[in-house]
Structures are given as structure tokens and as C-alpha cells.
Amino acid sequence: MSVELSVVIPAYNEERRILPTLEDVAKYLSQQDYSWEVLIVNDGSTDKTNQVVQDFCQSHPNFKLIDNKENKGKGGVVKQGMLEAKGRWRLFMDADNSTPISEIEKLWPYAKDYDIIIGSRYIKEGAIKKKQPLIRRIISRGGNLLTQLLILPGIKDTQCGFKLFNEKSAQAVFPKQRFLKWSFDMEILAIAKKMGFKIKEAPVIWQDASLSKLKAAKAALRTLKDLLLIKWNLITKKY
């Protein structure tokens, strides 16, 4: 049985941050007049993420834990959750609540005319409450310029982890996804664009997570490598 909205939350070693996020999501969605479900996809966590989520789900029937014993990568578990979801609309968001669930209200106005609406920090009215360190901001914006040049012209923020897909686009795009780690955001948008789905950026509030594990230099090299591979896959029609 389908629901109006599915929310997919990937989680890896998030025992310290995920409970407030789940509480915030539950509070917000319980006030809405549409049907919904929340899928938390555990990415082989080695801490107590599994237990924290299980305990929460016991008292919140609309929440479901999908537990992976082995680590797939964020892209892998987002793909898993988006394809297991039943919603007419499917949102994935970060376990650290960097963009709160209430920001979906800024995405809904575009649902009639677009297949995919993505949260953006870098368009007018978008807001960053807590900024990343300077070096990461420089790498992020430089990476976006390359992304626009090579695969996604006009999209100013591919990496904000707050993206809403309708059922048709989710079921078409995610089976083609190959990247299972950090660069999957760029890949799924490139696939969607190639397939002719209409994509809209909408401004959202975002704040940097103080416990972020990604190292800037490593991220920059990985982004460049993955961008070139995505471009090659597009040219060689592997999507």
C-alpha cells in the first residue's frame, strides 16, 4: 500500500545524533494531514545506532529500521531506501538533521511541475546557519563549478542531502546508480537529467555537522575522479 511521503534516512555510526533527528521528524510528520513512513537505513554501523533506532521504532509504528550488517556507503543505503520506499514522493535527508524535515515545505510548491526537487544552500533565500571550515567551503564551491561545467549546468548545489523524488523518477533513476559513496548525489542528478526528468532547486536552511568525518583534500580528489567517471559513463551511454 502506497503512502504520500516516504522519508529515507541513511545512518552510519550515528548513535549520538540520530535520536533528536528522529524525534524532530516524528513531531513534524505527526502534524501533517497526509500519509507517511520513515525508513532508517543502517549502513553497517559499529556503534549502537541499530539499538537506538530499534528502540525508537518500537514506540513509533510509522518508522522502520532497515539493518545492513555490512557497510555499503551512503549512496548505497540511500539507493536501498529509496527503492524500498512506498511513497508517491520520496525524500532522503541526513541523520544529523543538517536540514530539518520542516524545510520540505519549501519543496512542495514545486511538486506539481517538477519530478525532482532538491534543497539548495547556494541559491537566493537559501541559508547556511553554521558554515563549514574555509578550506572545505573553497573546495565545495570549486567542485560545484566543475560539476556544472562537466555534467550539471545550472545546478548550484548538488551535495545538500535533502532531495525529493516522485515515485516515477525514483524508480527509474536509482536502479541505474553505480556510485555507492559520496559522489552519488551528482550521479543520480546526472542520470535524471539524461532521462529527461525535470529538476528544481529550492532554497533550504542548512548547518554544518560538527562531527563530519570527510577530509577536505581527500574529498576534492575523489570528486574530480568521480566527476570524470560520471562524464565518461554519460558519453559511453552506460546510464
C-alpha positions as CSV (number, residue, x, y, z in Angstrom):
1,M,0.0,0.0,0.0
2,S,1.5,3.3,-1.1
3,V,1.8,6.4,1.1
4,E,2.1,10.1,0.2
5,L,5.6,10.6,1.6
6,S,8.5,8.3,2.4
7,V,11.4,9.8,4.3
8,V,14.7,7.8,3.9
9,I,17.5,8.5,6.5
10,P,20.9,6.8,5.9
11,A,22.7,6.2,9.2
12,Y,26.3,5.2,9.9
13,N,27.6,5.3,13.5
14,E,25.0,8.0,14.4
15,E,24.1,6.9,17.9
16,R,25.0,10.3,19.3
17,R,22.9,12.3,16.8
18,I,20.1,10.3,15.3
19,L,17.6,10.3,18.2
20,P,17.0,14.0,18.2
21,T,16.6,13.8,14.4
22,L,14.0,11.0,14.7
23,E,12.1,12.9,17.4
24,D,12.0,16.0,15.2
25,V,10.8,14.1,12.2
26,A,8.2,12.3,14.2
27,K,6.9,15.6,15.7
28,Y,6.7,17.3,12.3
29,L,5.1,14.5,10.3
30,S,2.6,13.6,13.0
31,Q,1.1,17.1,12.4
32,Q,0.6,16.6,8.7
33,D,-2.6,15.6,7.0
34,Y,-1.0,13.1,4.5
35,S,0.1,9.5,5.0
36,W,3.8,8.9,5.6
37,E,6.6,6.5,6.5
38,V,10.2,6.8,7.6
39,L,12.9,4.3,6.7
40,I,16.1,4.5,8.6
41,V,18.8,2.5,6.7
42,N,21.6,1.4,9.0
43,D,24.9,1.2,7.0
44,G,26.6,-1.5,9.0
45,S,27.2,0.8,12.0
46,T,29.7,-0.5,14.6
47,D,28.3,1.6,17.4
48,K,24.8,1.5,19.0
49,T,22.9,3.1,16.1
50,N,21.0,-0.1,15.5
51,Q,19.7,-0.3,19.0
52,V,18.8,3.3,19.3
53,V,16.7,3.2,16.2
54,Q,15.2,-0.2,17.1
55,D,14.1,1.2,20.5
56,F,12.6,4.3,18.8
57,C,10.7,2.3,16.2
58,Q,9.0,0.2,18.9
59,S,7.0,3.2,20.0
60,H,6.6,4.8,16.6
61,P,4.9,2.4,14.1
62,N,5.4,4.6,11.1
63,F,9.2,4.2,11.5
64,K,11.1,1.2,10.1
65,L,14.7,0.1,10.5
66,I,16.4,-1.5,7.5
67,D,19.5,-3.0,9.1
68,N,22.6,-3.8,7.0
69,K,25.3,-5.8,8.7
70,E,28.0,-4.6,6.2
71,N,28.9,-1.1,5.2
72,K,27.7,-0.1,1.7
73,G,28.4,3.6,1.7
74,K,25.9,6.5,2.0
75,G,24.9,6.2,-1.7
76,G,24.3,2.5,-1.3
77,V,21.9,2.8,1.6
78,V,20.1,5.8,0.1
79,K,19.6,3.8,-3.1
80,Q,18.3,0.9,-1.0
81,G,15.9,3.0,1.0
82,M,14.6,4.9,-2.0
83,L,13.8,1.7,-3.8
84,E,12.2,0.0,-0.8
85,A,10.1,3.1,-0.1
86,K,6.4,3.1,-1.0
87,G,5.7,6.8,-1.2
88,R,4.3,8.8,-4.1
89,W,7.1,11.2,-3.0
90,R,10.4,10.1,-1.5
91,L,12.7,12.4,0.4
92,F,16.1,11.5,1.6
93,M,17.7,13.6,4.4
94,D,20.7,13.4,6.7
95,A,20.8,11.7,10.1
96,D,22.5,14.7,11.6
97,N,19.4,16.9,10.8
98,S,21.6,19.4,9.0
99,T,18.4,20.4,7.0
100,P,15.4,19.8,9.3
101,I,12.3,18.0,7.9
102,S,10.2,21.1,8.1
103,E,12.2,22.5,5.2
104,I,10.2,20.2,3.0
105,E,7.5,22.9,2.9
106,K,9.8,24.9,0.7
107,L,9.9,22.0,-1.8
108,W,6.2,21.1,-2.0
109,P,5.2,24.2,-4.1
110,Y,7.2,22.8,-7.0
111,A,5.8,19.2,-6.8
112,K,3.1,19.9,-9.4
113,D,5.6,20.9,-12.1
114,Y,8.8,19.0,-11.3
115,D,9.8,15.4,-10.8
116,I,12.7,16.1,-8.5
117,I,13.1,19.0,-6.1
118,I,16.5,19.4,-4.4
119,G,17.4,21.5,-1.4
120,S,20.0,24.2,-2.1
121,R,22.1,26.3,0.1
122,Y,23.5,28.5,-2.6
123,I,20.5,30.0,-4.4
124,K,18.6,33.1,-3.3
125,E,16.9,32.6,0.1
126,G,19.0,29.6,0.9
127,A,20.7,29.9,4.3
128,I,23.7,28.3,6.0
129,K,23.4,28.7,9.7
130,K,26.7,27.1,10.6
131,K,29.4,27.2,8.0
132,Q,32.0,24.6,7.1
133,P,35.7,25.4,7.6
134,L,37.0,27.8,5.0
135,I,39.1,25.1,3.1
136,R,36.0,22.9,2.8
137,R,33.9,25.8,1.5
138,I,36.5,26.6,-1.1
139,I,36.7,23.0,-2.3
140,S,32.9,22.7,-2.2
141,R,32.3,25.7,-4.5
142,G,35.2,24.8,-6.8
143,G,33.8,21.3,-7.1
144,N,30.4,22.7,-7.9
145,L,31.8,24.8,-10.7
146,L,33.4,21.7,-12.2
147,T,30.2,19.8,-11.8
148,Q,28.2,22.5,-13.6
149,L,30.8,22.6,-16.4
150,L,31.0,18.8,-16.9
151,I,27.6,17.3,-16.1
152,L,25.0,19.5,-14.5
153,P,24.9,23.1,-15.9
154,G,22.7,25.4,-13.8
155,I,22.6,23.3,-10.7
156,K,24.3,25.3,-7.9
157,D,24.2,22.7,-5.1
158,T,24.4,19.0,-5.8
159,Q,25.6,17.9,-2.4
160,C,22.9,19.1,0.0
161,G,21.5,15.9,1.5
162,F,17.8,16.9,1.2
163,K,16.3,15.7,-2.1
164,L,12.7,14.9,-3.0
165,F,11.8,12.5,-5.9
166,N,8.4,11.5,-7.1
167,E,7.8,7.8,-7.4
168,K,8.3,7.6,-11.2
169,S,11.7,9.3,-11.1
170,A,12.9,7.4,-8.1
171,Q,12.1,4.0,-9.6
172,A,13.7,5.0,-12.9
173,V,16.9,6.7,-11.6
174,F,18.1,4.7,-8.6
175,P,18.4,1.3,-10.3
176,K,20.9,2.9,-12.7
177,Q,23.0,4.4,-9.8
178,R,26.6,3.0,-9.7
179,F,28.3,5.2,-7.1
180,L,27.7,3.9,-3.6
181,K,29.7,6.6,-1.6
182,W,30.0,10.4,-1.5
183,S,29.6,11.2,-5.2
184,F,26.2,9.5,-5.7
185,D,24.4,12.9,-5.4
186,M,26.0,14.1,-8.6
187,E,25.4,10.8,-10.4
188,I,21.7,10.5,-9.7
189,L,21.1,14.1,-10.8
190,A,23.1,13.5,-14.0
191,I,21.1,10.3,-14.7
192,A,17.8,12.1,-14.0
193,K,18.8,14.9,-16.4
194,K,19.8,12.5,-19.1
195,M,16.5,10.7,-18.7
196,G,14.6,13.9,-19.1
197,F,13.2,14.3,-15.6
198,K,12.5,17.9,-14.5
199,I,14.7,19.1,-11.7
200,K,14.2,22.2,-9.5
201,E,16.4,23.7,-6.8
202,A,14.6,25.2,-3.8
203,P,16.3,27.2,-1.0
204,V,16.6,25.5,2.3
205,I,18.3,26.1,5.7
206,W,21.4,24.0,6.3
207,Q,24.1,23.9,9.0
208,D,27.4,22.1,9.1
209,A,27.6,19.0,11.3
210,S,30.4,19.4,13.8
211,L,31.1,15.6,13.7
212,S,31.6,15.4,9.9
213,K,34.2,12.8,9.1
214,L,35.0,13.8,5.5
215,K,38.6,15.2,4.9
216,A,38.7,18.1,2.5
217,A,41.7,17.2,0.4
218,K,40.6,13.6,0.0
219,A,37.1,14.8,-0.9
220,A,38.5,17.1,-3.6
221,L,40.4,14.4,-5.3
222,R,37.6,11.9,-5.1
223,T,35.2,14.5,-6.5
224,L,37.4,15.2,-9.5
225,K,37.9,11.5,-10.2
226,D,34.2,10.7,-9.9
227,L,33.1,13.6,-12.0
228,L,35.3,12.5,-14.8
229,L,34.0,8.9,-14.5
230,I,30.3,10.1,-14.5
231,K,31.0,12.2,-17.6
232,W,32.6,9.1,-19.2
233,N,29.6,7.0,-18.3
234,L,27.3,9.6,-19.9
235,I,29.4,9.8,-23.1
236,T,29.6,6.0,-23.4
237,K,25.8,5.6,-22.6
238,K,26.3,3.4,-19.6
239,Y,23.3,5.0,-17.9
